[in-house]
Amino acid sequence: MVEIRPAVASDAQTIGEMLGEAFGADPAWAQFFPDEASRPARLTAHYRRHVRRHPDRVDVAVEDGQTLGALLWEPPHREAGRLTRWGGRIAAALALLISPTARRGRAHTRAVEAHRPSEPHWYFHDIAAGPRARGKGIGSALLRHRLDIIDQGGPEPVFLEATTPGSRRLYERFGFLPVGTVPTGPGQESTAMIRPAGAQIG
């Protein structure tokens, strides 16, 4: 029986490794970490830090004590959230001064954020299942769990970036609509998507 629960800091290593492997070939992440050989390890470190800092913003799918998948999300920005967001922008601006890779990654981030709604909204950053759980509905279970919570408490719009055709099809089944595209490489693009408040699951 699959259970969806909030993450705790001790989940950081397992989730980091799982998402690092899952997004090792992701075209959007390639904008931030262009070296294929080191990308999985750098992603693992990135996700590990995120879970340790914000375990309350991570949903985890587990079964018999094994971690099967995770969803990283961001709640709607209110006044305090906007100040935090500006702090992140300042840090990003400083990184641009010294790192060509940071400039490329930040350009991708700006292109995606240009499609975000102006009103308060949730942001689903990353969702993935571990290699042994793929194709078993773990992604759908994580989406349904968090969207049910959002719909019961608001509802409010949800924004995300679909980086592959397969992920776009999954999100469309949950009421997400494409609102724009962002190039991720030669012949490749990601899709910015919004689920309107109260949208029905297909």
mmCIF file of the C-alpha atoms, coordinates in Angstrom:
data_MODEL
# 
_entry.id   MODEL 
# 
loop_
_atom_site.group_PDB 
_atom_site.id 
_atom_site.type_symbol 
_atom_site.label_atom_id 
_atom_site.label_alt_id 
_atom_site.label_comp_id 
_atom_site.label_asym_id 
_atom_site.label_entity_id 
_atom_site.label_seq_id 
_atom_site.pdbx_PDB_ins_code 
_atom_site.Cartn_x 
_atom_site.Cartn_y 
_atom_site.Cartn_z 
_atom_site.occupancy 
_atom_site.B_iso_or_equiv 
_atom_site.pdbx_formal_charge 
_atom_site.auth_seq_id 
_atom_site.auth_comp_id 
_atom_site.auth_asym_id 
_atom_site.auth_atom_id 
_atom_site.pdbx_PDB_model_num 
ATOM 1   C CA . MET A 1 1   ? 0.000   0.000  0.000   1.00 0.00 ? 1   MET A CA 1 
ATOM 2   C CA . VAL A 1 2   ? 1.552   3.296  -1.112  1.00 0.00 ? 2   VAL A CA 1 
ATOM 3   C CA . GLU A 1 3   ? 1.549   6.071  1.490   1.00 0.00 ? 3   GLU A CA 1 
ATOM 4   C CA . ILE A 1 4   ? 2.139   9.753  0.739   1.00 0.00 ? 4   ILE A CA 1 
ATOM 5   C CA . ARG A 1 5   ? 3.706   11.622 3.652   1.00 0.00 ? 5   ARG A CA 1 
ATOM 6   C CA . PRO A 1 6   ? 5.684   14.812 4.260   1.00 0.00 ? 6   PRO A CA 1 
ATOM 7   C CA . ALA A 1 7   ? 9.443   14.447 3.996   1.00 0.00 ? 7   ALA A CA 1 
ATOM 8   C CA . VAL A 1 8   ? 11.758  14.714 6.970   1.00 0.00 ? 8   VAL A CA 1 
ATOM 9   C CA . ALA A 1 9   ? 15.373  15.844 6.938   1.00 0.00 ? 9   ALA A CA 1 
ATOM 10  C CA . SER A 1 10  ? 16.602  12.239 7.156   1.00 0.00 ? 10  SER A CA 1 
ATOM 11  C CA . ASP A 1 11  ? 14.995  11.568 3.740   1.00 0.00 ? 11  ASP A CA 1 
ATOM 12  C CA . ALA A 1 12  ? 17.418  14.003 2.089   1.00 0.00 ? 12  ALA A CA 1 
ATOM 13  C CA . GLN A 1 13  ? 20.054  11.508 0.924   1.00 0.00 ? 13  GLN A CA 1 
ATOM 14  C CA . THR A 1 14  ? 17.590  8.980  -0.481  1.00 0.00 ? 14  THR A CA 1 
ATOM 15  C CA . ILE A 1 15  ? 15.498  11.608 -2.266  1.00 0.00 ? 15  ILE A CA 1 
ATOM 16  C CA . GLY A 1 16  ? 18.619  13.369 -3.520  1.00 0.00 ? 16  GLY A CA 1 
ATOM 17  C CA . GLU A 1 17  ? 19.966  10.201 -5.092  1.00 0.00 ? 17  GLU A CA 1 
ATOM 18  C CA . MET A 1 18  ? 16.596  9.274  -6.575  1.00 0.00 ? 18  MET A CA 1 
ATOM 19  C CA . LEU A 1 19  ? 15.965  12.672 -8.184  1.00 0.00 ? 19  LEU A CA 1 
ATOM 20  C CA . GLY A 1 20  ? 19.594  13.031 -9.235  1.00 0.00 ? 20  GLY A CA 1 
ATOM 21  C CA . GLU A 1 21  ? 19.276  9.805  -11.199 1.00 0.00 ? 21  GLU A CA 1 
ATOM 22  C CA . ALA A 1 22  ? 15.825  10.634 -12.551 1.00 0.00 ? 22  ALA A CA 1 
ATOM 23  C CA . PHE A 1 23  ? 16.843  14.038 -13.930 1.00 0.00 ? 23  PHE A CA 1 
ATOM 24  C CA . GLY A 1 24  ? 20.354  13.122 -15.073 1.00 0.00 ? 24  GLY A CA 1 
ATOM 25  C CA . ALA A 1 25  ? 19.294  13.365 -18.725 1.00 0.00 ? 25  ALA A CA 1 
ATOM 26  C CA . ASP A 1 26  ? 16.697  16.111 -18.297 1.00 0.00 ? 26  ASP A CA 1 
ATOM 27  C CA . PRO A 1 27  ? 17.082  18.798 -21.002 1.00 0.00 ? 27  PRO A CA 1 
ATOM 28  C CA . ALA A 1 28  ? 16.129  21.677 -18.717 1.00 0.00 ? 28  ALA A CA 1 
ATOM 29  C CA . TRP A 1 29  ? 18.642  20.702 -16.038 1.00 0.00 ? 29  TRP A CA 1 
ATOM 30  C CA . ALA A 1 30  ? 21.282  20.482 -18.773 1.00 0.00 ? 30  ALA A CA 1 
ATOM 31  C CA . GLN A 1 31  ? 21.044  24.284 -18.968 1.00 0.00 ? 31  GLN A CA 1 
ATOM 32  C CA . PHE A 1 32  ? 22.352  24.484 -15.403 1.00 0.00 ? 32  PHE A CA 1 
ATOM 33  C CA . PHE A 1 33  ? 24.742  21.516 -15.419 1.00 0.00 ? 33  PHE A CA 1 
ATOM 34  C CA . PRO A 1 34  ? 25.976  21.036 -19.003 1.00 0.00 ? 34  PRO A CA 1 
ATOM 35  C CA . ASP A 1 35  ? 28.546  18.330 -18.174 1.00 0.00 ? 35  ASP A CA 1 
ATOM 36  C CA . GLU A 1 36  ? 26.690  15.017 -18.515 1.00 0.00 ? 36  GLU A CA 1 
ATOM 37  C CA . ALA A 1 37  ? 29.200  13.026 -16.492 1.00 0.00 ? 37  ALA A CA 1 
ATOM 38  C CA . SER A 1 38  ? 28.960  15.179 -13.375 1.00 0.00 ? 38  SER A CA 1 
ATOM 39  C CA . ARG A 1 39  ? 25.295  16.184 -13.688 1.00 0.00 ? 39  ARG A CA 1 
ATOM 40  C CA . PRO A 1 40  ? 23.717  13.326 -11.660 1.00 0.00 ? 40  PRO A CA 1 
ATOM 41  C CA . ALA A 1 41  ? 26.081  13.904 -8.726  1.00 0.00 ? 41  ALA A CA 1 
ATOM 42  C CA . ARG A 1 42  ? 25.535  17.665 -8.803  1.00 0.00 ? 42  ARG A CA 1 
ATOM 43  C CA . LEU A 1 43  ? 21.772  17.179 -8.973  1.00 0.00 ? 43  LEU A CA 1 
ATOM 44  C CA . THR A 1 44  ? 21.922  14.744 -6.067  1.00 0.00 ? 44  THR A CA 1 
ATOM 45  C CA . ALA A 1 45  ? 23.719  17.363 -3.979  1.00 0.00 ? 45  ALA A CA 1 
ATOM 46  C CA . HIS A 1 46  ? 21.226  20.041 -5.059  1.00 0.00 ? 46  HIS A CA 1 
ATOM 47  C CA . TYR A 1 47  ? 18.192  17.978 -4.106  1.00 0.00 ? 47  TYR A CA 1 
ATOM 48  C CA . ARG A 1 48  ? 19.782  16.777 -0.864  1.00 0.00 ? 48  ARG A CA 1 
ATOM 49  C CA . ARG A 1 49  ? 20.312  20.389 0.242   1.00 0.00 ? 49  ARG A CA 1 
ATOM 50  C CA . HIS A 1 50  ? 16.766  21.308 -0.756  1.00 0.00 ? 50  HIS A CA 1 
ATOM 51  C CA . VAL A 1 51  ? 15.160  18.504 1.248   1.00 0.00 ? 51  VAL A CA 1 
ATOM 52  C CA . ARG A 1 52  ? 17.275  19.294 4.301   1.00 0.00 ? 52  ARG A CA 1 
ATOM 53  C CA . ARG A 1 53  ? 16.275  22.963 4.155   1.00 0.00 ? 53  ARG A CA 1 
ATOM 54  C CA . HIS A 1 54  ? 12.615  22.547 3.194   1.00 0.00 ? 54  HIS A CA 1 
ATOM 55  C CA . PRO A 1 55  ? 11.366  19.053 4.139   1.00 0.00 ? 55  PRO A CA 1 
ATOM 56  C CA . ASP A 1 56  ? 7.926   20.562 4.718   1.00 0.00 ? 56  ASP A CA 1 
ATOM 57  C CA . ARG A 1 57  ? 7.725   21.323 0.981   1.00 0.00 ? 57  ARG A CA 1 
ATOM 58  C CA . VAL A 1 58  ? 8.357   17.762 -0.179  1.00 0.00 ? 58  VAL A CA 1 
ATOM 59  C CA . ASP A 1 59  ? 5.806   14.947 -0.500  1.00 0.00 ? 59  ASP A CA 1 
ATOM 60  C CA . VAL A 1 60  ? 7.222   11.414 -0.421  1.00 0.00 ? 60  VAL A CA 1 
ATOM 61  C CA . ALA A 1 61  ? 5.634   8.195  -1.688  1.00 0.00 ? 61  ALA A CA 1 
ATOM 62  C CA . VAL A 1 62  ? 6.675   5.179  0.390   1.00 0.00 ? 62  VAL A CA 1 
ATOM 63  C CA . GLU A 1 63  ? 5.759   1.499  0.522   1.00 0.00 ? 63  GLU A CA 1 
ATOM 64  C CA . ASP A 1 64  ? 7.044   -1.041 3.043   1.00 0.00 ? 64  ASP A CA 1 
ATOM 65  C CA . GLY A 1 65  ? 9.634   1.470  4.181   1.00 0.00 ? 65  GLY A CA 1 
ATOM 66  C CA . GLN A 1 66  ? 10.998  2.090  0.680   1.00 0.00 ? 66  GLN A CA 1 
ATOM 67  C CA . THR A 1 67  ? 10.958  5.540  -0.935  1.00 0.00 ? 67  THR A CA 1 
ATOM 68  C CA . LEU A 1 68  ? 9.276   5.268  -4.336  1.00 0.00 ? 68  LEU A CA 1 
ATOM 69  C CA . GLY A 1 69  ? 8.958   8.892  -5.454  1.00 0.00 ? 69  GLY A CA 1 
ATOM 70  C CA . ALA A 1 70  ? 8.862   12.524 -4.412  1.00 0.00 ? 70  ALA A CA 1 
ATOM 71  C CA . LEU A 1 71  ? 7.234   15.825 -5.341  1.00 0.00 ? 71  LEU A CA 1 
ATOM 72  C CA . LEU A 1 72  ? 8.947   19.147 -4.544  1.00 0.00 ? 72  LEU A CA 1 
ATOM 73  C CA . TRP A 1 73  ? 6.570   22.095 -4.376  1.00 0.00 ? 73  TRP A CA 1 
ATOM 74  C CA . GLU A 1 74  ? 6.433   25.752 -3.438  1.00 0.00 ? 74  GLU A CA 1 
ATOM 75  C CA . PRO A 1 75  ? 3.398   27.324 -1.729  1.00 0.00 ? 75  PRO A CA 1 
ATOM 76  C CA . PRO A 1 76  ? 1.802   30.547 -2.970  1.00 0.00 ? 76  PRO A CA 1 
ATOM 77  C CA . HIS A 1 77  ? 3.893   33.651 -2.373  1.00 0.00 ? 77  HIS A CA 1 
ATOM 78  C CA . ARG A 1 78  ? 2.364   36.180 -0.030  1.00 0.00 ? 78  ARG A CA 1 
ATOM 79  C CA . GLU A 1 79  ? 4.065   39.356 1.156   1.00 0.00 ? 79  GLU A CA 1 
ATOM 80  C CA . ALA A 1 80  ? 6.793   37.589 3.146   1.00 0.00 ? 80  ALA A CA 1 
ATOM 81  C CA . GLY A 1 81  ? 7.290   35.119 0.333   1.00 0.00 ? 81  GLY A CA 1 
ATOM 82  C CA . ARG A 1 82  ? 7.938   37.913 -2.104  1.00 0.00 ? 82  ARG A CA 1 
ATOM 83  C CA . LEU A 1 83  ? 10.755  39.229 0.065   1.00 0.00 ? 83  LEU A CA 1 
ATOM 84  C CA . THR A 1 84  ? 12.292  35.764 0.144   1.00 0.00 ? 84  THR A CA 1 
ATOM 85  C CA . ARG A 1 85  ? 11.938  35.557 -3.610  1.00 0.00 ? 85  ARG A CA 1 
ATOM 86  C CA . TRP A 1 86  ? 13.764  38.863 -4.038  1.00 0.00 ? 86  TRP A CA 1 
ATOM 87  C CA . GLY A 1 87  ? 16.563  37.532 -1.850  1.00 0.00 ? 87  GLY A CA 1 
ATOM 88  C CA . GLY A 1 88  ? 16.900  34.581 -4.194  1.00 0.00 ? 88  GLY A CA 1 
ATOM 89  C CA . ARG A 1 89  ? 17.055  36.915 -7.153  1.00 0.00 ? 89  ARG A CA 1 
ATOM 90  C CA . ILE A 1 90  ? 19.844  38.924 -5.543  1.00 0.00 ? 90  ILE A CA 1 
ATOM 91  C CA . ALA A 1 91  ? 21.844  35.748 -4.930  1.00 0.00 ? 91  ALA A CA 1 
ATOM 92  C CA . ALA A 1 92  ? 21.270  34.690 -8.524  1.00 0.00 ? 92  ALA A CA 1 
ATOM 93  C CA . ALA A 1 93  ? 22.409  38.093 -9.773  1.00 0.00 ? 93  ALA A CA 1 
ATOM 94  C CA . LEU A 1 94  ? 25.663  37.762 -7.843  1.00 0.00 ? 94  LEU A CA 1 
ATOM 95  C CA . ALA A 1 95  ? 26.229  34.310 -9.353  1.00 0.00 ? 95  ALA A CA 1 
ATOM 96  C CA . LEU A 1 96  ? 25.809  35.758 -12.832 1.00 0.00 ? 96  LEU A CA 1 
ATOM 97  C CA . LEU A 1 97  ? 28.883  37.915 -12.298 1.00 0.00 ? 97  LEU A CA 1 
ATOM 98  C CA . ILE A 1 98  ? 31.224  34.946 -12.024 1.00 0.00 ? 98  ILE A CA 1 
ATOM 99  C CA . SER A 1 99  ? 29.702  31.914 -13.739 1.00 0.00 ? 99  SER A CA 1 
ATOM 100 C CA . PRO A 1 100 ? 28.816  31.458 -17.435 1.00 0.00 ? 100 PRO A CA 1 
ATOM 101 C CA . THR A 1 101 ? 26.827  28.367 -16.458 1.00 0.00 ? 101 THR A CA 1 
ATOM 102 C CA . ALA A 1 102 ? 24.855  30.423 -13.928 1.00 0.00 ? 102 ALA A CA 1 
ATOM 103 C CA . ARG A 1 103 ? 24.078  32.955 -16.652 1.00 0.00 ? 103 ARG A CA 1 
ATOM 104 C CA . ARG A 1 104 ? 22.730  30.216 -18.930 1.00 0.00 ? 104 ARG A CA 1 
ATOM 105 C CA . GLY A 1 105 ? 20.700  28.638 -16.150 1.00 0.00 ? 105 GLY A CA 1 
ATOM 106 C CA . ARG A 1 106 ? 19.331  31.970 -14.993 1.00 0.00 ? 106 ARG A CA 1 
ATOM 107 C CA . ALA A 1 107 ? 18.279  32.804 -18.555 1.00 0.00 ? 107 ALA A CA 1 
ATOM 108 C CA . HIS A 1 108 ? 16.287  29.581 -18.637 1.00 0.00 ? 108 HIS A CA 1 
ATOM 109 C CA . THR A 1 109 ? 14.720  30.364 -15.271 1.00 0.00 ? 109 THR A CA 1 
ATOM 110 C CA . ARG A 1 110 ? 13.689  33.850 -16.436 1.00 0.00 ? 110 ARG A CA 1 
ATOM 111 C CA . ALA A 1 111 ? 12.136  32.397 -19.590 1.00 0.00 ? 111 ALA A CA 1 
ATOM 112 C CA . VAL A 1 112 ? 10.088  29.919 -17.556 1.00 0.00 ? 112 VAL A CA 1 
ATOM 113 C CA . GLU A 1 113 ? 9.063   32.464 -14.918 1.00 0.00 ? 113 GLU A CA 1 
ATOM 114 C CA . ALA A 1 114 ? 7.775   34.800 -17.621 1.00 0.00 ? 114 ALA A CA 1 
ATOM 115 C CA . HIS A 1 115 ? 4.835   32.380 -17.935 1.00 0.00 ? 115 HIS A CA 1 
ATOM 116 C CA . ARG A 1 116 ? 4.005   32.219 -14.216 1.00 0.00 ? 116 ARG A CA 1 
ATOM 117 C CA . PRO A 1 117 ? 0.631   33.659 -13.146 1.00 0.00 ? 117 PRO A CA 1 
ATOM 118 C CA . SER A 1 118 ? 0.608   37.104 -11.577 1.00 0.00 ? 118 SER A CA 1 
ATOM 119 C CA . GLU A 1 119 ? -1.807  36.024 -8.811  1.00 0.00 ? 119 GLU A CA 1 
ATOM 120 C CA . PRO A 1 120 ? -0.760  33.789 -5.875  1.00 0.00 ? 120 PRO A CA 1 
ATOM 121 C CA . HIS A 1 121 ? -0.179  30.237 -7.057  1.00 0.00 ? 121 HIS A CA 1 
ATOM 122 C CA . TRP A 1 122 ? 1.505   26.969 -6.186  1.00 0.00 ? 122 TRP A CA 1 
ATOM 123 C CA . TYR A 1 123 ? 4.642   25.884 -8.063  1.00 0.00 ? 123 TYR A CA 1 
ATOM 124 C CA . PHE A 1 124 ? 5.426   22.198 -8.591  1.00 0.00 ? 124 PHE A CA 1 
ATOM 125 C CA . HIS A 1 125 ? 9.193   22.134 -9.107  1.00 0.00 ? 125 HIS A CA 1 
ATOM 126 C CA . ASP A 1 126 ? 10.117  18.469 -9.590  1.00 0.00 ? 126 ASP A CA 1 
ATOM 127 C CA . ILE A 1 127 ? 8.362   15.133 -9.480  1.00 0.00 ? 127 ILE A CA 1 
ATOM 128 C CA . ALA A 1 128 ? 9.907   11.739 -10.096 1.00 0.00 ? 128 ALA A CA 1 
ATOM 129 C CA . ALA A 1 129 ? 9.730   8.069  -9.206  1.00 0.00 ? 129 ALA A CA 1 
ATOM 130 C CA . GLY A 1 130 ? 12.656  5.803  -8.465  1.00 0.00 ? 130 GLY A CA 1 
ATOM 131 C CA . PRO A 1 131 ? 13.784  3.340  -11.150 1.00 0.00 ? 131 PRO A CA 1 
ATOM 132 C CA . ARG A 1 132 ? 11.941  0.370  -9.609  1.00 0.00 ? 132 ARG A CA 1 
ATOM 133 C CA . ALA A 1 133 ? 8.686   2.319  -9.290  1.00 0.00 ? 133 ALA A CA 1 
ATOM 134 C CA . ARG A 1 134 ? 8.380   3.886  -12.736 1.00 0.00 ? 134 ARG A CA 1 
ATOM 135 C CA . GLY A 1 135 ? 5.261   3.033  -14.680 1.00 0.00 ? 135 GLY A CA 1 
ATOM 136 C CA . LYS A 1 136 ? 3.390   2.104  -11.487 1.00 0.00 ? 136 LYS A CA 1 
ATOM 137 C CA . GLY A 1 137 ? 1.406   5.303  -11.038 1.00 0.00 ? 137 GLY A CA 1 
ATOM 138 C CA . ILE A 1 138 ? 3.623   6.864  -8.363  1.00 0.00 ? 138 ILE A CA 1 
ATOM 139 C CA . GLY A 1 139 ? 3.764   10.229 -10.145 1.00 0.00 ? 139 GLY A CA 1 
ATOM 140 C CA . SER A 1 140 ? -0.009  10.253 -10.466 1.00 0.00 ? 140 SER A CA 1 
ATOM 141 C CA . ALA A 1 141 ? -0.436  9.377  -6.785  1.00 0.00 ? 141 ALA A CA 1 
ATOM 142 C CA . LEU A 1 142 ? 1.837   12.248 -5.735  1.00 0.00 ? 142 LEU A CA 1 
ATOM 143 C CA . LEU A 1 143 ? 0.056   14.714 -7.996  1.00 0.00 ? 143 LEU A CA 1 
ATOM 144 C CA . ARG A 1 144 ? -3.387  13.624 -6.854  1.00 0.00 ? 144 ARG A CA 1 
ATOM 145 C CA . HIS A 1 145 ? -2.392  13.879 -3.191  1.00 0.00 ? 145 HIS A CA 1 
ATOM 146 C CA . ARG A 1 146 ? -1.079  17.446 -3.383  1.00 0.00 ? 146 ARG A CA 1 
ATOM 147 C CA . LEU A 1 147 ? -3.779  18.687 -5.788  1.00 0.00 ? 147 LEU A CA 1 
ATOM 148 C CA . ASP A 1 148 ? -6.485  17.340 -3.460  1.00 0.00 ? 148 ASP A CA 1 
ATOM 149 C CA . ILE A 1 149 ? -4.960  19.358 -0.614  1.00 0.00 ? 149 ILE A CA 1 
ATOM 150 C CA . ILE A 1 150 ? -4.806  22.477 -2.798  1.00 0.00 ? 150 ILE A CA 1 
ATOM 151 C CA . ASP A 1 151 ? -8.388  22.101 -4.018  1.00 0.00 ? 151 ASP A CA 1 
ATOM 152 C CA . GLN A 1 152 ? -9.710  21.639 -0.489  1.00 0.00 ? 152 GLN A CA 1 
ATOM 153 C CA . GLY A 1 153 ? -7.904  24.687 0.830   1.00 0.00 ? 153 GLY A CA 1 
ATOM 154 C CA . GLY A 1 154 ? -8.530  27.304 -1.861  1.00 0.00 ? 154 GLY A CA 1 
ATOM 155 C CA . PRO A 1 155 ? -8.391  26.399 -4.534  1.00 0.00 ? 155 PRO A CA 1 
ATOM 156 C CA . GLU A 1 156 ? -5.555  28.260 -6.292  1.00 0.00 ? 156 GLU A CA 1 
ATOM 157 C CA . PRO A 1 157 ? -3.723  27.881 -9.618  1.00 0.00 ? 157 PRO A CA 1 
ATOM 158 C CA . VAL A 1 158 ? -0.699  25.596 -9.944  1.00 0.00 ? 158 VAL A CA 1 
ATOM 159 C CA . PHE A 1 159 ? 2.275   26.264 -12.222 1.00 0.00 ? 159 PHE A CA 1 
ATOM 160 C CA . LEU A 1 160 ? 4.972   23.892 -13.464 1.00 0.00 ? 160 LEU A CA 1 
ATOM 161 C CA . GLU A 1 161 ? 7.424   23.223 -16.271 1.00 0.00 ? 161 GLU A CA 1 
ATOM 162 C CA . ALA A 1 162 ? 6.990   19.994 -18.257 1.00 0.00 ? 162 ALA A CA 1 
ATOM 163 C CA . THR A 1 163 ? 10.429  19.164 -19.651 1.00 0.00 ? 163 THR A CA 1 
ATOM 164 C CA . THR A 1 164 ? 9.457   16.116 -21.750 1.00 0.00 ? 164 THR A CA 1 
ATOM 165 C CA . PRO A 1 165 ? 6.467   15.120 -23.910 1.00 0.00 ? 165 PRO A CA 1 
ATOM 166 C CA . GLY A 1 166 ? 5.714   12.294 -21.474 1.00 0.00 ? 166 GLY A CA 1 
ATOM 167 C CA . SER A 1 167 ? 5.537   14.566 -18.455 1.00 0.00 ? 167 SER A CA 1 
ATOM 168 C CA . ARG A 1 168 ? 3.356   17.001 -20.393 1.00 0.00 ? 168 ARG A CA 1 
ATOM 169 C CA . ARG A 1 169 ? 0.857   14.218 -21.146 1.00 0.00 ? 169 ARG A CA 1 
ATOM 170 C CA . LEU A 1 170 ? 0.791   13.249 -17.460 1.00 0.00 ? 170 LEU A CA 1 
ATOM 171 C CA . TYR A 1 171 ? 0.116   16.825 -16.339 1.00 0.00 ? 171 TYR A CA 1 
ATOM 172 C CA . GLU A 1 172 ? -2.603  17.322 -18.948 1.00 0.00 ? 172 GLU A CA 1 
ATOM 173 C CA . ARG A 1 173 ? -4.518  14.432 -17.369 1.00 0.00 ? 173 ARG A CA 1 
ATOM 174 C CA . PHE A 1 174 ? -4.596  16.455 -14.142 1.00 0.00 ? 174 PHE A CA 1 
ATOM 175 C CA . GLY A 1 175 ? -6.002  19.598 -15.736 1.00 0.00 ? 175 GLY A CA 1 
ATOM 176 C CA . PHE A 1 176 ? -2.785  21.450 -16.596 1.00 0.00 ? 176 PHE A CA 1 
ATOM 177 C CA . LEU A 1 177 ? -2.895  23.581 -19.737 1.00 0.00 ? 177 LEU A CA 1 
ATOM 178 C CA . PRO A 1 178 ? 0.105   24.700 -21.831 1.00 0.00 ? 178 PRO A CA 1 
ATOM 179 C CA . VAL A 1 179 ? 0.748   28.447 -21.713 1.00 0.00 ? 179 VAL A CA 1 
ATOM 180 C CA . GLY A 1 180 ? 4.113   28.722 -23.463 1.00 0.00 ? 180 GLY A CA 1 
ATOM 181 C CA . THR A 1 181 ? 7.339   26.976 -24.433 1.00 0.00 ? 181 THR A CA 1 
ATOM 182 C CA . VAL A 1 182 ? 11.001  27.494 -23.552 1.00 0.00 ? 182 VAL A CA 1 
ATOM 183 C CA . PRO A 1 183 ? 13.898  26.166 -25.696 1.00 0.00 ? 183 PRO A CA 1 
ATOM 184 C CA . THR A 1 184 ? 16.114  23.647 -23.889 1.00 0.00 ? 184 THR A CA 1 
ATOM 185 C CA . GLY A 1 185 ? 18.424  22.645 -26.741 1.00 0.00 ? 185 GLY A CA 1 
ATOM 186 C CA . PRO A 1 186 ? 18.536  21.965 -30.481 1.00 0.00 ? 186 PRO A CA 1 
ATOM 187 C CA . GLY A 1 187 ? 15.062  20.786 -31.440 1.00 0.00 ? 187 GLY A CA 1 
ATOM 188 C CA . GLN A 1 188 ? 13.995  20.580 -27.785 1.00 0.00 ? 188 GLN A CA 1 
ATOM 189 C CA . GLU A 1 189 ? 11.705  22.694 -25.647 1.00 0.00 ? 189 GLU A CA 1 
ATOM 190 C CA . SER A 1 190 ? 9.937   22.518 -22.320 1.00 0.00 ? 190 SER A CA 1 
ATOM 191 C CA . THR A 1 191 ? 6.322   23.520 -21.779 1.00 0.00 ? 191 THR A CA 1 
ATOM 192 C CA . ALA A 1 192 ? 5.137   25.983 -19.148 1.00 0.00 ? 192 ALA A CA 1 
ATOM 193 C CA . MET A 1 193 ? 1.773   24.785 -17.828 1.00 0.00 ? 193 MET A CA 1 
ATOM 194 C CA . ILE A 1 194 ? -0.901  26.136 -15.498 1.00 0.00 ? 194 ILE A CA 1 
ATOM 195 C CA . ARG A 1 195 ? -3.691  24.249 -13.775 1.00 0.00 ? 195 ARG A CA 1 
ATOM 196 C CA . PRO A 1 196 ? -6.492  26.766 -13.242 1.00 0.00 ? 196 PRO A CA 1 
ATOM 197 C CA . ALA A 1 197 ? -8.009  26.923 -9.773  1.00 0.00 ? 197 ALA A CA 1 
ATOM 198 C CA . GLY A 1 198 ? -10.443 24.067 -9.303  1.00 0.00 ? 198 GLY A CA 1 
ATOM 199 C CA . ALA A 1 199 ? -9.619  22.317 -12.594 1.00 0.00 ? 199 ALA A CA 1 
ATOM 200 C CA . GLN A 1 200 ? -10.960 18.780 -12.887 1.00 0.00 ? 200 GLN A CA 1 
ATOM 201 C CA . ILE A 1 201 ? -8.764  15.702 -13.188 1.00 0.00 ? 201 ILE A CA 1 
ATOM 202 C CA . GLY A 1 202 ? -9.240  14.086 -16.565 1.00 0.00 ? 202 GLY A CA 1 
# 
